[in-house]
Amino acid sequence: MTMDQGKPSRLECSIAKLFASEAAHEVASMAMQIHGGIGYSLDYPIERIFRDTREPWIPEGTSEIRPLVIGREILGLSAFT
């Protein structure tokens, strides 16, 4: 909504990105648990989905950085200073 009004939407985008990435990985992890060892097989799409949902966490540190961005936006304080 704030983007539609031309306002900065860093907080809303950070919350949405954090929630979506963690929810997607949780669902993929549950699917992997249901399929068991065969879920790791390249014959099933679960392996690729699990890998794709885990990938953003590794180089970007999304799960660690997003709460810092959210906190900074809400409190107006930087976690790094």
N, C-alpha and C positions, 0 to 999 in steps of 0.2 A: 504494500500500500504506500509506503513512504517513497519508493522508487517512482511510482506513478505520479506522485506530487512533486517530484524533482528534488527530494530531500535525500541526504545521505542515509544509506540503509545498511551500514556495516554491521550493526548489532543483529538485525533481523537475518541478514545473509549468513552471518557466523553461526547463529543458533540453528538455522535451517541446514547448513552444511554439516554441522556436528551431529545433529539428530539423524539426518539422512544417512550419513556414512556409518554411524554406529548401528543404526537399525538394519541397514543392508547387510552389514557384516554379521550381526547377530542371527538374522534369518539364514544367511548362507552357512553359518556355523551349525545351526540346528539341522539344516538339510544334510550337512556332512555327517552329523551324528546319526541321523536316521539311516543314511546309506552305509554307514560303517566304513570299513576299509576299501570297499569298492568305489566309494565316493572319490578316492584319490586317483582312480583310473582315468586315463585320458579318453576312455570310451564314453564317459558321461559328462554332461555339461556342468555338473556340480563342482568339479575340480576347477574349471575356468572361472565360474562365478565366485567361488571362494577366494581364489587368487586375485581376481579383479577387485573384490571388495576390501581385501587386505592391503593391496598395493598403495593406496593413497596415504596410509598411516606411516609407511616406512620412510620415504624421502621427505615428505612434508611435515611429518609430526602432527598431523591434524588433531589427533586426540589430545595432544599436549598443548598445542598452540591455540586452538579455538577457544577453550575456556579462558585463556589469558586475554584474548581479544574481546570476548564477551564481558569479562570483568572490567577491563579498561573502559569499554564503552558505557557500562552501567555506572561505575564509580568515578570515572574520569582519572584514574590512577594508572600508572604504568607498573607492571610487575618487574620490569628490568632496571628501574632507577631507584 
